[in-house]
Amino acid sequence: MRWSDVLRPVGMQRVALLAPAERLRDLLVQVANEGTVDFDEDGPRPAGPMGTTPAATRLQRLAAAGALASLALQPPDLDQCEQAGHVGLIAGEAQLEGRAAEAVTRRSVCALAGWVPAGGLRHLTERVSGMGGAVVPMSAPPGAEPPTLLSQEGPAREFAPLVETYGTVPYADLDPSLLAGTAYVLMFGIMFADVGHGALVLLAAAAIRRGCWRVLSRLRPVWLFLAAAGLSSMVFGVLYGEFFGPTRAIPVFWLAPLDHPVPLLGAGAVFLAGAYALGSINRFREGGWRLAVYAPSGLADGGLFLGLGAVAGAVYFGFTWLAFIGGAITVTGVTVAYIGLFASAGGGAVGAAQAGGELFDMVARLFSNLVSFARLAAFGLTHAALGQIVWEAASGLANRAIAVPSGSAAARLSSSPVTH
């Protein structure tokens, strides 16, 4: 699998599913077993209410509208299912009846439109043709956006649930699964850097992968994410010289967070810059250069961030010339963003006011993001400080435990009689 494929959602093909009217149920069952077709939800609807179909009527009578559906290869006897309490089969038939009612029928042929992953088109065609159906590839309607299916191969598949937690990625955008997973793993290592603690997380991930703890079996799909987080914690622990705290068991290879916190702030800025770069690429893929330049989450917002970063660098390093360059980039980014917002608002006085409010919101979100990513340094410093406190307390107690018996022994020796 090529790296370029990892960074793109799965390619989708528009198709029409055809079957004789008497075999439409068989077609739907085969498609359901395949599990790769996303039917259109804006197709024709039956004239009557959905509750009037035989299975739906029984489902309502049983008050089991939210029952988990299951399918049988052959049509079940609904009366027997109702008497026996087989609610799952009734719910499955109700879904089949609802989908069949959306089919377009011409003479004796029924058709349903939807989307299927391009790589699974051949397998679906072979499966459907076995029961007299057909899969016909079609061109996508103008303006139609295919459904998004994130990568199902390689490490990106392990990180996809992390992205899906926040929402659905537009089909035109890059698949952020691998990038987001890598960023989270690196951020975990920066914030909780410790060779010993990371090794414990890595061992726990291996145990979850092997199914050693039944209570944690739900974490098995994300075991790779846990393992990567533990490994990242170990790597940064080596860089920080942390092994169950500042025990001096390993030397500091890069920096001690409590002595040099500024580079940790810089790490947050790097992650934020990557987010703006990804946003600019996605805006270009969605609407070309015009959207990429003027969109608040595109180059305009990125330019504002870059300019402010240059000004901050000028203050920190004392480079006056860099402050002028950063100021010019900041003004350019704000101006371009306002032009884009003004054009989107439709112009005029109302558009100018709306663009001003949206520009203020854009700047406020930028600073809130900066504060949010500053937590990388805050967590890293807190973890290092707590580790040092615990280590110094434990060392003090250990030294006291050694000193007290030694003092008691000396007292006993001084008070005992000495014979010559």
C-alpha positions in Angstrom: 0.0 0.0 0.0 1.4 3.4 -1.0 1.8 6.2 1.5 -0.3 8.4 -0.7 -3.2 6.0 -0.3 -2.9 6.1 3.5 -3.4 9.8 3.5 -6.6 9.6 1.4 -10.0 8.3 2.4 -11.1 5.0 0.6 -12.1 5.7 -3.0 -15.9 5.3 -3.4 -17.7 4.3 -6.6 -21.3 5.3 -7.4 -23.4 2.2 -8.3 -26.9 1.1 -9.1 -28.0 -2.3 -7.7 -30.5 -4.1 -10.0 -32.5 -7.2 -9.3 -35.8 -8.8 -10.5 -38.7 -7.7 -8.3 -39.2 -11.2 -6.9 -35.5 -11.4 -5.9 -35.1 -7.9 -4.4 -35.1 -9.3 -0.8 -32.4 -11.8 -1.7 -30.4 -8.9 -3.2 -30.8 -6.8 0.0 -29.7 -9.8 2.2 -26.6 -10.4 0.1 -25.7 -6.7 0.2 -26.3 -6.6 4.0 -24.0 -9.6 4.4 -21.3 -7.9 2.3 -21.6 -4.7 4.5 -19.9 -2.4 1.9 -22.8 -0.5 0.3 -24.0 2.9 1.6 -27.5 3.4 0.1 -28.8 6.9 -0.7 -31.0 8.3 2.0 -32.7 10.8 -0.2 -34.4 8.4 -2.6 -38.1 7.9 -3.1 -40.2 7.1 0.0 -43.3 5.0 0.2 -46.6 6.8 0.1 -47.9 5.4 3.4 -46.2 5.5 6.8 -43.4 3.0 7.5 -45.4 1.5 10.3 -47.9 0.0 7.8 -45.6 -2.7 6.5 -46.2 -6.2 8.0 -42.9 -6.4 10.0 -43.0 -2.8 11.1 -46.6 -3.2 12.4 -45.6 -6.2 14.5 -42.5 -4.4 15.7 -44.7 -1.5 17.0 -47.1 -3.9 18.5 -44.3 -5.5 20.5 -43.0 -2.0 21.5 -39.5 -3.0 20.3 -38.6 -0.3 17.9 -35.0 -0.2 19.0 -34.4 -3.9 18.9 -31.1 -5.2 17.4 -31.9 -6.4 13.8 -30.9 -9.8 12.4 -31.5 -11.3 9.0 -32.5 -14.8 7.8 -31.6 -16.0 4.3 -35.2 -17.0 3.7 -38.2 -14.9 4.7 -39.3 -15.9 8.2 -42.8 -16.5 9.3 -43.6 -13.2 11.0 -46.5 -14.6 13.0 -44.4 -17.4 14.5 -41.6 -14.9 15.2 -44.0 -12.7 17.1 -45.4 -15.6 19.1 -41.9 -16.8 19.9 -40.6 -13.4 20.7 -37.9 -13.4 18.0 -37.8 -9.6 17.9 -34.5 -9.4 16.1 -35.8 -11.2 13.0 -38.9 -9.0 12.9 -36.7 -5.9 13.2 -34.5 -7.1 10.3 -37.5 -7.8 8.1 -38.8 -4.3 8.9 -35.5 -2.8 7.7 -35.6 -4.8 4.5 -39.2 -3.8 3.9 -38.3 -0.1 4.4 -35.3 -0.4 2.0 -37.3 -2.3 -0.6 -40.0 0.4 -0.5 -37.4 3.0 -1.6 -36.5 1.0 -4.8 -37.3 2.4 -8.2 -39.3 -0.2 -10.2 -39.5 -0.4 -13.9 -41.6 -3.3 -15.2 -40.2 -6.3 -13.3 -36.8 -4.8 -12.4 -36.0 -2.9 -9.1 -33.1 -0.6 -8.7 -31.4 1.1 -5.7 -28.5 3.6 -5.8 -25.6 3.9 -3.4 -21.9 4.0 -3.0 -19.4 1.2 -2.6 -15.6 1.2 -2.0 -14.0 0.9 -5.4 -11.7 -1.9 -4.3 -14.7 -4.0 -3.3 -16.8 -3.5 -6.4 -15.6 -6.7 -8.1 -16.4 -8.9 -5.1 -19.8 -7.3 -4.6 -20.6 -7.9 -8.3 -19.7 -11.6 -8.1 -21.8 -12.0 -5.0 -24.9 -10.3 -6.4 -24.7 -11.9 -9.8 -25.1 -15.3 -8.2 -28.7 -14.5 -7.4 -29.6 -12.9 -10.7 -28.7 -9.3 -9.7 -26.3 -6.8 -11.2 -24.1 -3.9 -10.0 -23.8 -1.1 -12.5 -21.1 1.6 -12.0 -22.4 5.1 -12.5 -21.0 8.6 -12.6 -21.5 10.7 -9.5 -24.2 13.4 -9.8 -23.0 17.0 -9.9 -22.4 18.3 -6.4 -22.8 14.9 -4.8 -20.3 14.2 -2.0 -19.5 10.5 -1.6 -19.6 9.0 2.0 -16.3 9.0 3.8 -14.7 5.7 4.7 -11.3 6.0 6.5 -8.4 3.8 5.6 -9.0 0.1 6.5 -5.4 -1.0 6.1 -2.1 -0.6 8.1 -1.6 1.6 11.2 -4.2 4.1 10.0 -6.9 1.6 10.7 -5.9 1.5 14.3 -6.1 5.2 14.7 -9.3 5.8 12.7 -11.6 5.5 15.8 -9.7 8.4 17.3 -10.7 10.6 14.4 -14.3 9.3 14.2 -14.8 10.3 17.8 -14.7 14.0 16.7 -16.8 13.8 13.6 -16.9 12.8 9.9 -14.1 13.8 7.7 -15.2 15.3 4.3 -14.5 13.0 1.4 -12.3 15.6 -0.4 -10.0 16.0 2.7 -6.9 14.0 3.6 -7.4 11.1 5.9 -6.0 12.4 9.2 -6.0 9.0 11.0 -2.3 8.3 10.7 -1.3 11.9 11.2 -3.6 12.4 14.2 -2.5 9.1 15.8 1.1 10.0 15.4 0.5 13.5 16.9 -1.3 12.1 19.9 1.4 9.5 20.5 4.2 12.2 20.3 2.2 14.5 22.6 1.8 11.7 25.1 5.5 11.1 25.1 6.3 14.8 25.6 3.8 15.2 28.5 4.5 11.9 30.3 8.1 11.1 29.5 9.5 8.3 31.6 11.2 5.1 30.6 9.8 3.1 33.6 6.2 4.4 33.3 6.3 4.0 29.5 7.5 0.4 29.8 4.6 -0.4 32.1 2.1 1.1 29.5 3.8 -0.9 26.8 3.6 -4.2 28.8 -0.1 -3.4 29.6 -0.8 -2.9 25.8 0.9 -6.3 25.1 -1.2 -8.0 27.8 -4.4 -6.4 26.3 -3.4 -7.6 22.9 -3.0 -11.2 24.2 -6.3 -11.0 26.1 -4.8 -11.5 29.5 -7.3 -9.3 31.3 -11.0 -9.9 30.4 -12.1 -6.7 32.1 -10.0 -4.7 29.6 -11.0 -6.7 26.5 -12.8 -3.6 25.1 -9.5 -1.9 24.7 -8.1 -4.6 22.4 -9.0 -2.6 19.2 -6.8 0.2 20.4 -3.9 -1.8 21.8 -1.5 -0.5 19.1 -2.3 3.1 20.1 -1.5 2.2 23.7 1.7 0.4 22.8 2.8 3.4 20.6 2.1 5.8 23.5 4.1 3.7 25.9 7.0 3.5 23.4 6.9 7.3 22.9 6.9 7.8 26.7 10.1 5.6 26.9 11.8 7.5 24.0 11.2 10.9 25.6 12.1 9.5 29.0 15.5 8.7 27.6 15.8 12.2 26.2 14.8 13.8 29.5 16.7 11.3 31.7 13.6 10.1 33.5 13.4 6.5 34.9 10.6 6.3 37.4 11.4 10.0 38.1 14.8 11.8 38.1 16.6 8.8 39.7 19.8 9.4 37.7 19.6 5.8 36.5 20.0 7.2 33.0 21.7 10.4 31.9 19.9 13.3 30.3 20.4 13.0 26.5 18.6 16.2 25.5 17.2 18.4 28.2 15.7 18.4 31.7 12.1 19.9 31.4 12.4 21.8 34.7 15.6 23.4 33.6 14.7 24.2 30.0 10.9 24.5 29.5 11.0 26.8 26.4 11.6 23.9 23.9 8.5 22.2 25.2 6.5 25.3 24.3 8.1 25.2 20.9 6.9 21.6 20.4 3.3 22.8 20.8 3.9 25.5 18.2 5.2 22.8 15.8 2.0 20.7 16.2 -0.2 23.8 15.7 1.8 24.7 12.6 1.2 21.2 11.2 -2.5 21.6 11.9 -2.6 24.8 9.9 -0.7 23.2 7.0 -3.1 20.3 6.9 -6.1 22.7 7.0 -4.6 24.6 4.0 -4.2 21.4 2.0 -7.7 20.3 2.8 -9.2 23.7 1.8 -7.3 23.4 -1.5 -8.7 19.9 -2.1 -12.2 21.2 -1.4 -12.2 24.4 -3.5 -8.9 25.1 -5.1 -6.5 28.0 -4.4 -9.2 30.6 -3.8 -10.6 28.7 -0.9 -7.2 27.7 0.4 -6.0 31.3 0.5 -9.1 33.1 1.8 -10.6 30.5 4.2 -10.0 31.2 7.9 -8.7 27.7 8.4 -6.4 28.0 5.4 -3.4 30.0 4.4 -4.8 33.3 5.8 -5.1 31.8 9.3 -1.8 30.1 8.9 -0.1 33.3 7.9 -1.4 35.0 11.0 0.0 32.2 13.1 3.3 32.3 11.3 3.6 36.1 11.7 2.9 36.0 15.4 5.4 33.2 15.8 8.0 35.3 14.0 7.3 38.2 16.3 7.6 36.0 19.4 10.9 34.6 18.0 12.2 38.1 17.5 11.4 39.0 21.1 13.0 35.8 22.4 16.2 35.9 20.3 16.5 39.7 20.1 16.3 39.9 16.3 14.7 43.2 15.4 14.5 42.5 11.7 12.5 39.3 12.3 9.9 41.4 14.2 9.3 43.6 11.1 8.9 40.5 8.9 6.6 38.9 11.4 4.5 42.0 11.6 4.2 42.2 7.9 3.1 38.6 7.6 0.6 39.1 10.4 -1.0 42.1 8.8 -1.2 40.3 5.4 -2.8 37.3 7.0 -5.4 39.4 8.8 -6.2 41.4 5.6 -6.5 38.4 3.4 -8.8 36.7 5.9 -11.0 39.7 6.2 -11.3 40.0 2.4 -12.4 36.3 2.2 -14.9 36.7 5.1 -16.3 39.9 3.6 -16.8 38.2 0.2 -18.5 35.2 1.8 -20.8 37.5 3.7 -22.1 39.0 0.5 -20.5 42.5 0.9 -22.2 45.7 2.0 -22.4 47.1 5.5 -24.0 44.0 7.0 -21.3 41.9 5.4 -18.6 44.2 6.7 -19.9 43.8 10.3 -20.3 40.1 9.9 -16.8 39.7 8.5 -15.4 41.8 11.5 -17.1 39.5 14.0 -15.9 36.4 12.3 -12.3 37.8 12.1 -12.4 38.5 15.8 -13.6 34.9 16.4 -10.7 33.6 14.2 -8.1 35.5 16.2 -9.6 34.4 19.5 -9.6 30.8 18.3 -5.9 31.2 17.4 -5.0 32.3 20.8 -7.1 29.7 22.5 -5.3 27.1 20.4 -2.0 28.5 21.5 -3.0 28.2 25.1 -4.3 24.7 24.5 -1.1 23.5 23.0 0.8 25.2 25.9 -0.5 22.4 28.0 2.1 20.2 26.4 4.8 22.1 28.3 2.6 22.3 31.4 2.0 18.6 31.6 5.6 17.9 30.9 6.8 20.2 33.6 4.2 18.9 36.1 5.1 15.3 35.4 8.8 16.1 35.9 8.1 18.1 39.0 6.0 15.4 40.6 8.5 12.8 39.8 11.3 14.9 41.4 9.2 15.5 44.6 8.4 11.8 44.9 12.0 10.8 44.3 13.4 13.3 46.8 10.8 12.3 49.4 11.6 8.6 48.9 15.4 9.3 49.0 15.0 11.3 52.2 13.0 8.5 53.9 15.5 5.9 52.8 18.5 8.0 54.2 16.6 8.5 57.5 15.9 4.8 57.8 19.6 4.0 57.3 20.7 6.8 59.7 18.4 5.9 62.6 19.7 2.3 63.1 23.3 3.5 62.7 22.8 6.1 65.4 21.2 3.5 67.8 24.2 1.2 67.2 26.7 4.0 68.0 24.8 4.8 71.2 24.9 1.2 72.3 28.6 0.9 71.7 29.3 4.1 73.7 27.3 2.9 76.7 28.7 -0.6 76.8 31.7 -1.5 79.1 35.0 -1.7 77.5 37.4 -4.4 78.6 41.1 -4.3 78.0 
